[in-house]
């Protein structure tokens, strides 16, 4: 029994292939860039198959998730990323009760029970604040690579509060702070703190409970992890590769379709009802 999960996000596509023992046979992370979601999804799938030395017909079930999941015509089913991140986080860390997922275009906080089922969630998908896109814009203003921004923030010597969380207004504010002579380190720290305040605002809406697991590409940023630890005062579960957790969860859900009983349909129905209630 070999299954695949493909997470087509706004900035990158992630693919995971699992065997029947839930071992990862292959996986990849591809930047979308100027490619269409459909094209990059297909490319991700083909690369993972090549790495695992498998053919398309060897895959028994494929689940697509993420921002562009509707474009994955090759998938057997599309599932919301909320369910997939919950499943993936619970797989690596069974004690997870709160998942904090910060992606390129949205951020989510998900409350799980002891079985990894979604009980509640809060989501920011209407504004760039608290997302990877926000960090990208700020890195451009500071004239540093996005990969350097987190480490830069750890060397701050002075606390700076951002007065706005609107990307447009913060961009102007950062330009003013540079003109006033504030260091890039202090400004970077203020930017990270502002993002975390926005995300933890979502978390407080559904309640903070241990254990907390971080997923999503932005949680590869050491500055974000440091800011979350400082504010929560809790130890955090951090996967070696937080960016693949949604794809992993999708592959695990695919296994439930091939080899019940994981009660997959009831889990998906519950989260669909929760999402419908929010809209």
N, C-alpha and C positions, 0 to 999 in steps of 0.2 A: 504494500500500500504506500504509494508515493503521492504526496500532495504539494501544492504550491500556493503561496500567498503573494500577491502583488499589491503594493501600496503606492498609488500614483498621487503624489502630493503636488503642491503648487510650484515647488522648486526642484524636487528630485523624485525619482522613482526607485522604490526598493523592492527586491524580489528575494524570496526564501523558498527553498525546496526541502521538505522533510521526508524522512523515511518512516516506517511504521512504528519505530521506537522513539520518534520525535527527535532524532539526530538531524542536524543541519547538514545536508549534502552539498549545498551550494547556495550562494547568495551574492547580491551586488547592490550597490547604490550608484545611480546614475543621475547626473545633473540634467534637468530638462532643457535648459538653455533656450534655443530657438526652435527646438523640435516640438512637434505636437504631442499631446499626452498619449494619443493612440500609438504614434510611431515609437515613442520612447518606451512605452509599455511593452510593445512587441519586441523591441531590441533587448530590454531587460530580461524578458522571458527566454529569448534565444540564447543570450549569453549564459544565463544560469543553467540551461539545459546542456550547453557545451561544456561548462565547467564540471557538471555532474556526470558527463558522458551518458546522457539520456536522450531519448527522442520524445517528441510531443506526446505520442501515444502511450508513453510510459507513465505519464501523469494522470492519476485517476480522477482528481478533482482540483479545480482552481477557483480560489476566491479572490476577487478584486476589492480593494478598499481605497479610501482616501479621496481627496478633492476631485480627481479625474477618473474615478472608478467606472463611471457610466460609459467611458470611452474604451473600456477593456472588453471588446467584443469576444475575445478568446476565452474569457472567464465563464465558468459555469454559473456563478452567482456573484452579485455585488452586495457587500455588507458595510454598514457604517463603520467609520474608523473608531468610534467610541467603543463599540463592542470588541473590535480587534485589539485596540490598545489595552483594554481591560484583560482580555484573554492572554495576550503576550506578557504583560506585567505579572499576572498571577502565575504564569508558567515558570518564570525565572524566580519570582519572589512570592511564594504562597501566602506570606503574612501581609501582603499588600491590602490596604484598605482605601488609600487615596492614591490616584495616579495624577501626576501633573505633567501634561503633554504640551510642550511649546513647539509649535511648528513654524513654517515659513509665513503662513498667512492667517493662522488662527491659534488660539490657545484654549486648552480644555482642562477641567478638573473633574475627575470621575471618582465616585464613591462606590466601592465594591463590598460585597459580603465575603464571608470566609470561603465560599465556593467560587469566587471570582465573578459572580453575577453583578451586573450594574444595578445599583439601587437609585442613584441620582447622578446628575452631572450639571456643570455650569460651563458655558462656552462663550468665547469672544470671537466672533467671525465677521463682525461688521466694521472693525477698525483695526488699523495696522499696529496700534499701540499694544505692546506686550507680545510681539511676534518677531520672527526672524527678519522680516522685511524692515521693521523699525530699526533693528541693529544694523542692517545693511546701509540704510540711509545715514545713520549717525556715524558709521565708520567712514563713509565717503566725506562727510563734513569734516571729520577729524583728520582726514587724509592718512588713514592707516588701513591695512588689510583687515578684513572681518575676522580672520583667524587670530590676529594679534590683539583684538579689542579686549577679550576677557582677561588675558594675562596683564595687559596694561592697567586694567581697573584694580588689580590686586596691589598695585604700588601707590595707591592714592594716600595722601597725607592730610587731606582736608575734605570735609563733607560738603557736598553741593546738592541742594534740593532743586529738582526741576519743577517749575511752576505750572507746567501744562503737560498733558500726556498726548496731545494731538501732534502727530508727526510733523505737520507743517510748522506749527508754533514752536516745537522743541528744536527744530532745525534752526530757526531764527535765534532761539535762545542760546543754542550752542555757539553760533557765530558770535553773538554778543559776549559770551563767557570767554571765548578765545581772545577777543579784542581787549577784554578787561585784564588779561594776563593770567588767567587760571590755567593750570597745567592740563595737558591731555589726560594724564592719569586720573586727576580729580574729576574731570568732566566725564570720562569713561565710567568711573565708578557711579557717578550720579545717574548716568543713563541706565546702567544695569539695575540700580536700585529702583528706578522709576518703572522699569519693565516688571520687576519682581513684585512691586507694590500692586501693579495692575493685576497680575496673575493671582496673587494671594488674596486679592479682593474677591475673585471668583471662588477661591478655596473657602473663604470664611462664609460664603453664602450657603455652602453645603456642609460646613464643619470640618475641622482638621482632626484627623484620627491617625494614629500610628498603625501600620507602618506606611510611610510615604515613598512612592517609587516615581522616579523621573523618567520620562520618555520624550522622544522627539529630538530633532536635530539641534535645536537651540540649547538643549541640556548637555551638549558636548562642550559648551562654553564654560570655562572654569570660573569666570566672573559671575555668571548666573547661578551656578551651584553654590558658590561662596555666599552670595546675597540671600539665597533661599535658606541656607543653613543658619545664617545669622538671625534672620527674622523668625524662623520657626523654632529654633533652639532644639531641633530634633536630628537624629541621625537619618540619613537618606539611603534608600536603595537606588543604586545607579548602575544600570546595565553597562557592560563593556562597550556596547554599541547601541545607545538609546534610539538611534535613528531607524533601526530595523524592527522595533517592537511591534508596530502595526502590521507589517508584512508577516512576521512570525505568528501573530495572533490570527491572521487570515489563514495561514497554512494549517494552524491547529483547528480552526473551525472547519476547514475543508476535511480534515480527518474525521470530524464528527459526522459529516455527511456520508462518508464512506463506511465508517465503522461506528455505529451508535453503540451505547446510548450516552450522548453528551447533552441530550435535550437541546440541541442547537436551535431548532425552530422556535422553541418557547423563549429562549434567551433573546433571539433576534426580535421576536414579537414584542417582548417587554420593552426593549430599548426603542423600538419603533414607536410604541405608544408614548413613551417619555418624550421623544423628539416631537411627535405630533402635538403633545400638550404644550410644548414651548412655543409652537408656531401659531 
